[in-house]
Amino acid sequence: MPIEVFVIWLLVGAVSGWLAGLIVEGSGFGLIGDIIVGILGSFIAGYLLPKLGIHIGSGLLAHIINGAIGGVVLLLVIALIRRT
């Protein structure tokens, strides 16, 4: 994997994780945590959204939106687990 692709993954993960943290209040994990939430959220959204028949599109902005949606789902699941 070229280094440019890795840097783009990190940037998209950071932005989408940060957006997910803003949407789900009280779920800030710092820069590294936001990157992880964003990247995992991208995988979650990549699996869930097509199953629901939702296609946002392609491109950098679509990847950020997908990551944020998946990140919100991930943060909500984490919040549910923390409560129990």
C-alpha positions in Angstrom: 0.0 0.0 0.0 1.5 3.4 -1.0 2.1 5.8 1.8 -0.4 8.3 0.2 -3.2 5.8 0.6 -2.3 5.3 4.2 -2.3 9.0 5.0 -5.7 9.4 3.3 -7.1 6.6 5.4 -5.8 8.4 8.5 -7.2 11.7 7.5 -10.6 10.3 6.5 -10.7 8.3 9.7 -9.8 11.4 11.8 -12.4 13.6 10.2 -15.2 11.1 10.2 -14.4 10.0 13.8 -14.4 13.6 14.9 -17.8 14.2 13.2 -19.2 11.1 14.9 -17.9 12.3 18.3 -19.6 15.6 17.7 -22.9 13.9 16.9 -22.8 11.5 19.8 -22.0 13.9 22.7 -19.7 12.8 25.4 -17.9 10.3 23.2 -14.5 12.0 22.5 -11.6 9.7 22.4 -8.8 12.0 21.3 -7.1 12.0 18.0 -6.0 8.4 17.9 -9.4 7.2 19.2 -11.2 9.3 16.6 -9.1 7.8 13.8 -9.9 4.3 15.0 -13.6 5.1 15.4 -13.6 6.7 11.9 -11.9 3.7 10.2 -14.0 1.1 12.0 -17.0 3.2 11.3 -16.2 3.1 7.6 -16.1 -0.7 7.7 -19.4 -0.8 9.6 -21.1 1.6 7.2 -19.7 -0.2 4.3 -21.4 -3.3 5.5 -24.7 -1.9 6.9 -25.6 0.8 4.4 -25.8 -1.5 1.3 -27.8 -4.0 3.3 -30.3 -1.2 4.0 -30.3 -0.1 0.3 -28.5 3.2 1.0 -25.8 4.3 -1.4 -24.3 7.7 -0.8 -21.9 7.8 -3.7 -18.2 7.8 -4.3 -15.4 10.2 -3.6 -13.7 11.6 -0.5 -16.7 13.4 0.9 -18.8 10.2 0.6 -16.2 8.2 2.4 -16.2 10.8 5.2 -20.0 10.7 5.5 -20.0 6.9 5.5 -17.3 6.8 8.2 -19.2 9.3 10.3 -22.5 7.3 10.0 -20.7 4.1 10.9 -18.8 5.9 13.7 -22.1 7.1 15.2 -23.4 3.5 15.1 -20.2 2.3 16.8 -20.3 5.0 19.4 -23.9 4.3 20.2 -23.1 0.6 20.6 -20.1 1.5 22.9 -22.4 3.8 24.9 -24.9 0.9 25.4 -22.2 -1.5 26.5 -20.8 1.0 29.0 -24.2 1.5 30.6 -24.5 -2.2 31.4 
